[in-house]
Amino acid sequence: MSRLIIVSNRVAPISEGGPAAGGLAVGVYDALKETGGMWFGWSGEVLTSGPPQISVEERGPVTFATIGLMRRDYDQYYRGFSNATLWPAFHYRADLLQYDRHDFEGYCRVNAWLAQQLVPLLRADDVIWVHDYHLIPFAQALRAAGVKNRIGFFLHIPFPASQVLLAVPPHRELVEALCSFDLLGFQTAPDLRAFCDYIVNEANGTVEASPQALTAGTRPAPSTIKAFGRTLRAAAYPIGVYPDEIAELAKSGERGKPVRTMKATLHARKLIMSVDRLDYSKGLVERFRAFERLLEHTPSQRNKVSFLQIAPPTRADLNAYQDIRLQLEGESGRINGRFAELDWAPILYIHRQYERPVLAALFRTAHVGYVTPLRDGMNLVAKEYVSAQDPENPGVLVLSRFAGAAQELDGALIVNPVDIDGMAEALATALSMPLAERQARYRDMMVQLRENNVSVWRDNFMRDLQTTSGETGGEDAAVAAGEGLAG
């Protein structure tokens, strides 16, 4: 049986009770630990002297192969092009986009260097699955090194509409590099459509939608893409969670001190809860203001509901993230100052990480899950919140229409995160929703979550990748790949 090789920017071994990781880490690790294989990528270390050396660690069926980055590489590849250029553009924030040609050169250089580090670890029948926006040129670099294995790519964040992507100066080089993969996976059908629109209207390519369906007639087969002299396939593969595992975590975590303390602090109040990385794409400021609007327009909710926002730190050395932290601290202080009473603070804003059982148990305690990003690839927090609920007394999910999960979780109250009044009204509806309606919405969403869990996501992608021809476009494509981003 072929090994599965996962390649992602960051490799973070996850302990079952350790701090909660992001959607990519949880989804990838849950997929890999079932099949066995290797996870390769950056260790998270920034080195002041080199050369970096690969570290290999065996953990059960998974081999972790990690390597550090030199400071210049980290600044250009990670802080620069990946997070100052691609992240804002792909989240429809072209106004925050910063571009430096030297950062793009560093992004390409690091991708080529990482590919060279992986090549000696590969076997002829390995199947390679590359993840996320940091590694768009990775297949192109592997092809230039002579690698003929099947290589797939999954984008965990949104793929922007063509007119937004055009704001990134090397947009054509990026899309050409994506065409070096054999299979491209996107979170949602709208993301796939955005990519196909670019192929047809900006790259003079073609898209052939498959007439047949897969998986008992419910899942469309991948579309065939022809562009830049290459042929590949692309489809939407919504990433999921293991809902029953999360439910068990939630029940076990309820016995822990943090959750017991939280319940004691609430008294008889209802809880609205959010968990997000500290990021401008998450709509945190708008969320705080909608909660303020709820208290302003519905005085009966004052001292009857608390809002818990957990926002673990992320990319703390980037100015945009320092700014959002300061803004949130200011907003929470202002709102608390306006509405707080001696025995009640409306907003509990916590800037730290918690372990997965604690978060799951807090989700189970919360009457409302408040997930309102301005733009998000999927947002597994939404799925985790639903999974953690008590079936006899479930809470209500308030969900942004711009999260990928909104394509699946139609039992949520769907909101537009820039409509402050609309979100406040949804919160009021959620807090007063009758039990029978809450149970019905919960049951409908749990059916969806169980039918499309992490294993289904992985198996669908791997099945489609295994049926590709391998080495997209043949030998000519491998040669041409060396003339693009990595050159």
C-alpha positions as CSV (number, residue, x, y, z in Angstrom):
1,M,0.0,0.0,0.0
2,S,1.3,3.5,-0.9
3,R,2.4,5.7,1.9
4,L,0.7,9.0,2.4
5,I,3.1,12.0,2.6
6,I,1.5,15.1,4.1
7,V,3.3,18.4,3.4
8,S,2.2,21.5,5.2
9,N,3.9,24.8,6.2
10,R,3.8,23.9,9.9
11,V,4.1,20.5,11.5
12,A,2.8,20.4,15.0
13,P,2.5,17.0,16.6
14,I,-0.9,17.0,18.5
15,S,-1.4,15.3,21.8
16,E,-4.9,14.1,22.4
17,G,-5.3,16.4,25.5
18,G,-3.0,19.1,24.4
19,P,-3.9,22.7,23.3
20,A,-6.4,22.9,20.5
21,A,-4.7,23.5,17.1
22,G,-6.0,25.1,14.0
23,G,-8.3,23.4,11.5
24,L,-5.5,22.3,9.2
25,A,-3.5,20.6,12.0
26,V,-6.5,18.8,13.5
27,G,-7.9,17.7,10.1
28,V,-4.6,16.6,8.7
29,Y,-3.5,14.7,11.8
30,D,-6.8,12.9,12.2
31,A,-6.6,11.9,8.6
32,L,-3.0,10.7,8.8
33,K,-3.0,8.8,12.0
34,E,-5.6,6.4,10.6
35,T,-3.5,5.5,7.5
36,G,0.1,6.0,8.7
37,G,2.7,7.8,6.7
38,M,4.8,11.0,7.1
39,W,4.1,14.6,7.8
40,F,6.8,16.9,6.5
41,G,7.3,20.7,7.0
42,W,8.6,23.6,9.0
43,S,9.2,22.9,12.7
44,G,8.3,26.4,13.8
45,E,11.9,27.2,14.8
46,V,13.6,30.3,13.4
47,L,17.3,29.8,13.3
48,T,20.1,32.3,13.5
49,S,22.8,30.0,12.2
50,G,22.6,27.1,9.7
51,P,22.4,25.0,7.8
52,P,19.0,23.6,9.1
53,Q,18.9,19.9,9.7
54,I,15.9,17.6,9.3
55,S,14.6,16.1,12.6
56,V,12.7,12.8,12.3
57,E,10.3,11.6,15.1
58,E,8.2,8.4,15.1
59,R,4.9,8.7,16.9
60,G,2.8,5.6,16.4
61,P,2.0,5.2,12.8
62,V,3.0,8.7,11.9
63,T,6.6,9.9,11.1
64,F,7.1,13.6,11.7
65,A,9.9,15.1,9.6
66,T,10.6,18.7,10.4
67,I,13.1,21.4,9.6
68,G,13.8,24.9,10.8
69,L,13.9,28.1,8.8
70,M,16.6,30.7,8.7
71,R,15.5,34.2,9.8
72,R,15.6,35.6,6.2
73,D,13.5,32.8,4.9
74,Y,11.0,33.2,7.7
75,D,10.7,36.9,7.1
76,Q,10.2,36.6,3.3
77,Y,8.4,33.3,2.9
78,Y,6.2,33.3,6.0
79,R,5.8,36.8,7.4
80,G,6.2,38.4,3.9
81,F,4.5,36.8,0.9
82,S,2.4,34.1,2.7
83,N,0.9,36.3,5.4
84,A,1.3,39.9,4.2
85,T,0.2,39.2,0.6
86,L,-1.6,35.9,0.1
87,W,-3.6,35.8,3.4
88,P,-5.3,39.2,3.0
89,A,-5.9,38.7,-0.7
90,F,-7.4,35.2,-0.3
91,H,-9.6,36.6,2.4
92,Y,-10.9,39.4,0.2
93,R,-8.9,42.1,2.0
94,A,-7.0,43.6,-0.8
95,D,-6.9,46.8,1.2
96,L,-4.5,45.1,3.6
97,L,-2.3,43.5,1.0
98,Q,1.4,44.3,1.1
99,Y,3.6,43.1,-1.7
100,D,7.4,43.1,-2.0
101,R,9.1,41.5,-5.0
102,H,11.9,40.2,-2.8
103,D,9.4,38.5,-0.5
104,F,7.9,36.7,-3.5
105,E,11.4,35.6,-4.5
106,G,11.9,34.3,-1.0
107,Y,8.6,32.5,-1.1
108,C,9.6,30.6,-4.3
109,R,13.1,30.0,-3.0
110,V,11.9,28.4,0.3
111,N,9.4,26.2,-1.6
112,A,12.1,25.0,-3.8
113,W,14.4,24.4,-0.9
114,L,11.8,22.5,1.1
115,A,11.0,20.3,-1.9
116,Q,14.7,19.5,-2.2
117,Q,14.7,18.4,1.5
118,L,11.8,16.1,0.9
119,V,13.1,14.4,-2.2
120,P,15.5,12.0,-0.4
121,L,12.8,10.9,1.9
122,L,10.4,9.8,-0.9
123,R,9.6,6.4,-2.2
124,A,8.5,5.7,-5.8
125,D,4.9,4.8,-4.8
126,D,4.3,7.5,-2.2
127,V,1.3,9.7,-2.7
128,I,2.0,13.3,-1.8
129,W,-0.7,15.6,-0.3
130,V,0.4,19.3,0.0
131,H,-1.6,21.7,2.1
132,D,-2.4,25.4,2.0
133,Y,-1.4,28.7,0.6
134,H,2.2,28.7,1.9
135,L,3.1,25.9,-0.6
136,I,1.5,26.7,-3.9
137,P,4.8,26.3,-5.8
138,F,5.7,23.0,-4.1
139,A,4.6,20.6,-6.9
140,Q,6.3,22.8,-9.5
141,A,9.5,22.5,-7.5
142,L,9.2,18.7,-7.1
143,R,8.5,18.3,-10.8
144,A,11.7,20.3,-11.6
145,A,13.6,17.9,-9.3
146,G,12.3,14.9,-11.3
147,V,9.6,13.7,-8.9
148,K,6.9,11.7,-10.8
149,N,4.7,10.7,-7.9
150,R,1.0,11.7,-7.7
151,I,0.8,15.1,-6.0
152,G,-2.4,16.7,-4.7
153,F,-3.1,20.1,-3.1
154,F,-5.8,21.2,-0.7
155,L,-6.4,24.8,0.0
156,H,-7.7,25.4,3.6
157,I,-8.6,29.1,3.1
158,P,-10.9,30.7,0.5
159,F,-9.9,31.0,-3.2
160,P,-10.7,34.6,-4.2
161,A,-12.7,35.8,-7.2
162,S,-10.6,36.7,-10.2
163,Q,-10.8,40.5,-9.7
164,V,-9.5,40.1,-6.2
165,L,-6.7,37.7,-7.1
166,L,-5.6,40.1,-9.8
167,A,-4.5,42.5,-7.0
168,V,-1.6,40.0,-6.3
169,P,1.1,41.0,-8.9
170,P,2.4,37.4,-9.6
171,H,-1.2,36.0,-9.8
172,R,-0.5,34.3,-13.1
173,E,2.6,32.6,-11.8
174,L,0.7,31.3,-8.8
175,V,-2.1,29.8,-10.8
176,E,0.4,28.3,-13.3
177,A,2.2,26.7,-10.3
178,L,-1.1,25.2,-9.0
179,C,-1.5,23.5,-12.4
180,S,1.6,21.4,-11.6
181,F,-0.5,19.4,-9.2
182,D,-2.5,16.4,-10.3
183,L,-5.5,17.2,-8.2
184,L,-6.6,20.5,-6.6
185,G,-9.0,20.5,-3.6
186,F,-11.0,23.5,-2.4
187,Q,-13.2,23.8,0.7
188,T,-16.4,24.8,-1.1
189,A,-18.1,24.9,-4.5
190,P,-17.8,28.7,-4.7
191,D,-14.0,28.5,-4.2
192,L,-13.8,25.9,-7.0
193,R,-15.9,28.2,-9.2
194,A,-13.6,31.1,-8.5
195,F,-10.6,29.1,-9.6
196,C,-12.3,27.8,-12.7
197,D,-13.3,31.4,-13.6
198,Y,-9.7,32.5,-13.5
199,I,-8.6,29.5,-15.6
200,V,-11.2,30.4,-18.3
201,N,-11.1,34.2,-18.3
202,E,-7.5,35.0,-17.3
203,A,-5.4,32.0,-18.3
204,N,-7.3,31.1,-21.6
205,G,-7.7,27.6,-20.3
206,T,-10.7,25.2,-20.4
207,V,-12.8,23.6,-17.7
208,E,-14.7,20.4,-18.4
209,A,-17.2,19.5,-15.7
210,S,-17.7,15.8,-15.3
211,P,-21.3,14.6,-16.2
212,Q,-21.2,11.7,-13.7
213,A,-21.5,11.8,-10.0
214,L,-19.6,9.8,-7.3
215,T,-20.5,8.5,-3.8
216,A,-23.9,7.2,-4.4
217,G,-24.8,10.0,-6.8
218,T,-24.3,12.8,-4.3
219,R,-20.8,14.0,-5.0
220,P,-19.8,15.4,-8.4
221,A,-16.7,14.0,-10.0
222,P,-13.7,16.4,-10.3
223,S,-13.7,18.8,-13.2
224,T,-10.9,18.5,-15.8
225,I,-8.7,21.6,-16.1
226,K,-6.5,22.3,-19.1
227,A,-4.2,25.3,-18.8
228,F,-0.6,26.3,-19.2
229,G,0.0,23.2,-21.3
230,R,-1.1,20.9,-18.5
231,T,-4.1,18.8,-17.6
232,L,-5.3,18.3,-14.0
233,R,-8.5,17.9,-12.0
234,A,-10.2,20.0,-9.4
235,A,-13.1,19.6,-7.0
236,A,-14.5,20.8,-3.7
237,Y,-13.8,18.6,-0.6
238,P,-15.4,20.1,2.5
239,I,-13.3,19.2,5.5
240,G,-15.1,17.8,8.5
241,V,-14.6,16.7,12.1
242,Y,-15.3,13.5,14.1
243,P,-18.5,14.7,15.8
244,D,-18.9,11.7,18.1
245,E,-15.3,12.0,19.4
246,I,-15.9,15.7,20.1
247,A,-19.1,14.8,22.0
248,E,-17.2,12.4,24.2
249,L,-14.5,15.1,24.8
250,A,-17.2,17.5,25.8
251,K,-18.7,15.1,28.3
252,S,-15.4,14.3,29.8
253,G,-14.3,17.9,30.0
254,E,-17.4,18.9,31.9
255,R,-15.9,17.4,35.0
256,G,-12.8,19.6,34.8
257,K,-12.2,22.6,37.1
258,P,-12.2,25.3,34.4
259,V,-15.7,24.3,33.2
260,R,-17.1,23.9,36.7
261,T,-15.7,27.3,37.6
262,M,-17.3,28.8,34.5
263,K,-20.7,27.4,35.3
264,A,-20.5,28.7,38.9
265,T,-19.6,32.1,37.6
266,L,-22.5,32.2,35.2
267,H,-25.1,31.4,37.9
268,A,-28.4,31.3,35.9
269,R,-27.1,33.3,33.0
270,K,-27.0,32.0,29.4
271,L,-23.6,31.9,27.6
272,I,-22.7,33.0,24.1
273,M,-19.3,31.6,23.1
274,S,-16.7,32.2,20.3
275,V,-13.3,30.7,19.8
276,D,-11.1,32.2,17.1
277,R,-7.5,32.8,16.3
278,L,-6.7,36.5,16.7
279,D,-7.1,37.5,13.1
280,Y,-8.8,40.3,11.1
281,S,-10.6,37.8,8.9
282,K,-12.6,36.5,11.8
283,G,-14.9,39.6,12.2
284,L,-14.2,39.9,15.9
285,V,-14.8,43.6,16.2
286,E,-18.1,43.4,14.4
287,R,-19.1,40.5,16.7
288,F,-18.4,42.5,19.8
289,R,-20.4,45.4,18.5
290,A,-23.4,43.1,17.6
291,F,-23.4,41.8,21.2
292,E,-23.3,45.4,22.4
293,R,-26.3,46.1,20.1
294,L,-28.2,43.2,21.6
295,L,-27.7,44.6,25.1
296,E,-28.7,48.1,23.8
297,H,-31.9,47.1,22.0
298,T,-32.9,44.3,24.4
299,P,-32.5,45.5,27.9
300,S,-34.1,42.3,29.3
301,Q,-30.9,40.5,28.3
302,R,-28.7,42.6,30.5
303,N,-27.3,40.6,33.4
304,K,-29.0,37.6,31.9
305,V,-26.3,36.6,29.3
306,S,-22.5,36.7,29.1
307,F,-20.3,36.5,26.0
308,L,-17.1,34.5,26.2
309,Q,-14.6,35.2,23.4
310,I,-11.4,33.0,23.5
311,A,-8.9,34.4,21.0
312,P,-5.5,32.5,21.2
313,P,-2.5,34.6,19.9
314,T,-1.3,34.1,16.4
315,R,1.3,35.8,14.2
316,A,2.1,38.2,17.0
317,D,5.0,39.7,15.2
318,L,2.8,41.1,12.4
319,N,1.5,44.7,12.8
320,A,-2.0,43.9,11.6
321,Y,-2.4,41.3,14.4
322,Q,-1.0,43.6,17.0
323,D,-3.6,46.2,15.9
324,I,-6.6,43.8,16.1
325,R,-5.6,42.8,19.6
326,L,-5.4,46.4,20.8
327,Q,-8.7,47.1,19.1
328,L,-10.5,44.1,20.7
329,E,-9.1,45.0,24.1
330,G,-10.4,48.5,23.7
331,E,-13.9,47.3,22.5
332,S,-14.3,44.8,25.3
333,G,-13.3,47.4,27.9
334,R,-15.7,50.0,26.4
335,I,-18.7,47.6,26.3
336,N,-18.0,46.3,29.8
337,G,-17.7,49.8,31.1
338,R,-21.0,50.7,29.5
339,F,-23.1,47.8,30.7
340,A,-21.3,46.0,33.5
341,E,-22.8,45.7,37.0
342,L,-21.1,44.8,40.3
343,D,-21.9,41.1,39.8
344,W,-21.7,40.9,36.0
345,A,-19.2,41.6,33.2
346,P,-20.9,41.3,29.8
347,I,-17.8,40.2,27.9
348,L,-15.1,37.8,29.0
349,Y,-12.3,38.2,26.5
350,I,-9.5,35.7,27.0
351,H,-6.3,35.9,25.0
352,R,-4.9,32.4,25.5
353,Q,-5.2,28.7,24.5
354,Y,-7.2,25.9,26.2
355,E,-7.0,22.2,25.8
356,R,-9.4,20.5,23.5
357,P,-11.6,18.8,26.2
358,V,-12.0,22.2,28.0
359,L,-13.1,23.9,24.8
360,A,-15.4,21.1,23.9
361,A,-17.0,21.2,27.3
362,L,-17.4,25.0,27.2
363,F,-19.1,24.6,23.8
364,R,-21.5,22.2,25.4
365,T,-22.2,24.7,28.2
366,A,-22.8,27.6,25.7
367,H,-26.4,28.3,24.8
368,V,-25.2,30.0,21.6
369,G,-22.1,29.3,19.4
370,Y,-21.2,32.6,17.8
371,V,-19.1,32.0,14.6
372,T,-19.2,35.1,12.3
373,P,-16.0,35.4,10.2
374,L,-15.9,38.0,7.5
375,R,-14.4,35.3,5.3
376,D,-13.3,31.7,6.1
377,G,-12.4,28.6,4.2
378,M,-14.4,26.2,6.3
379,N,-14.4,27.1,10.1
380,L,-14.2,23.8,12.0
381,V,-15.2,25.7,15.2
382,A,-18.7,25.8,13.9
383,K,-18.8,22.1,13.4
384,E,-17.1,21.4,16.7
385,Y,-19.7,23.6,18.5
386,V,-22.6,21.6,17.1
387,S,-20.8,18.3,17.7
388,A,-20.3,19.1,21.4
389,Q,-23.9,19.8,22.2
390,D,-26.1,17.9,24.6
391,P,-28.7,16.2,22.3
392,E,-31.4,16.7,25.0
393,N,-30.7,20.4,25.4
394,P,-28.6,21.7,22.4
395,G,-27.5,25.2,21.9
396,V,-28.0,27.3,18.7
397,L,-25.3,28.1,16.1
398,V,-25.1,31.7,14.7
399,L,-23.0,31.4,11.6
400,S,-21.6,33.8,9.0
401,R,-22.7,33.1,5.5
402,F,-19.1,33.7,4.5
403,A,-17.8,30.7,6.4
404,G,-17.5,27.5,4.3
405,A,-19.4,25.6,6.9
406,A,-22.5,27.7,6.0
407,Q,-22.7,25.6,2.8
408,E,-23.5,22.5,5.0
409,L,-24.9,23.6,8.3
410,D,-28.3,24.8,7.3
411,G,-29.6,24.3,10.8
412,A,-27.6,27.3,11.9
413,L,-28.9,30.9,12.0
414,I,-27.1,32.3,9.0
415,V,-26.0,36.0,9.2
416,N,-24.1,38.6,7.3
417,P,-21.2,39.6,9.6
418,V,-21.2,43.3,8.4
419,D,-24.9,43.6,9.4
420,I,-24.6,44.5,13.1
421,D,-28.3,44.8,13.7
422,G,-28.9,41.5,11.9
423,M,-26.4,39.7,14.0
424,A,-27.9,41.2,17.2
425,E,-31.4,40.0,16.1
426,A,-30.0,36.5,15.4
427,L,-28.5,36.4,18.9
428,A,-31.8,37.4,20.4
429,T,-33.6,34.7,18.3
430,A,-31.0,32.0,19.4
431,L,-31.4,32.9,23.1
432,S,-35.1,32.6,23.0
433,M,-35.5,29.6,20.6
434,P,-37.8,26.8,21.9
435,L,-36.3,23.5,22.8
436,A,-38.1,21.5,20.1
437,E,-36.7,23.8,17.3
438,R,-33.2,23.6,18.8
439,Q,-33.4,19.8,18.9
440,A,-34.6,19.6,15.3
441,R,-31.9,22.0,14.0
442,Y,-29.2,20.0,16.0
443,R,-30.4,16.6,14.6
444,D,-30.3,17.9,11.0
445,M,-26.7,19.2,11.4
446,M,-25.4,16.1,13.1
447,V,-26.6,14.0,10.2
448,Q,-24.6,16.2,7.9
449,L,-21.5,16.1,10.2
450,R,-21.5,12.3,10.5
451,E,-22.0,11.8,6.8
452,N,-19.1,14.2,6.0
453,N,-16.5,13.6,8.7
454,V,-12.7,13.8,8.4
455,S,-12.4,10.3,7.1
456,V,-14.8,11.0,4.3
457,W,-12.9,14.2,3.4
458,R,-9.6,12.3,3.3
459,D,-11.0,9.2,1.5
460,N,-12.7,11.3,-1.2
461,F,-9.6,13.3,-1.9
462,M,-7.3,10.3,-1.9
463,R,-9.6,8.2,-4.0
464,D,-9.7,11.0,-6.7
465,L,-5.9,11.5,-6.4
466,Q,-5.2,7.8,-6.8
467,T,-7.2,7.8,-10.1
468,T,-5.1,10.6,-11.7
469,S,-2.5,9.7,-14.2
470,G,0.4,11.0,-12.1
471,E,2.9,13.8,-13.0
472,T,0.5,16.2,-14.6
473,G,1.2,17.0,-18.2
474,G,3.9,14.5,-18.7
475,E,7.7,15.2,-19.1
476,D,7.2,18.5,-20.9
477,A,5.3,19.8,-17.9
478,A,8.1,18.7,-15.5
479,V,10.6,20.6,-17.6
480,A,8.4,23.7,-17.9
481,A,7.8,23.7,-14.1
482,G,11.5,24.5,-13.7
483,E,11.0,27.8,-15.6
484,G,8.3,29.2,-13.5
485,L,8.1,30.2,-9.8
486,A,11.2,28.2,-8.7
487,G,13.3,29.7,-11.4
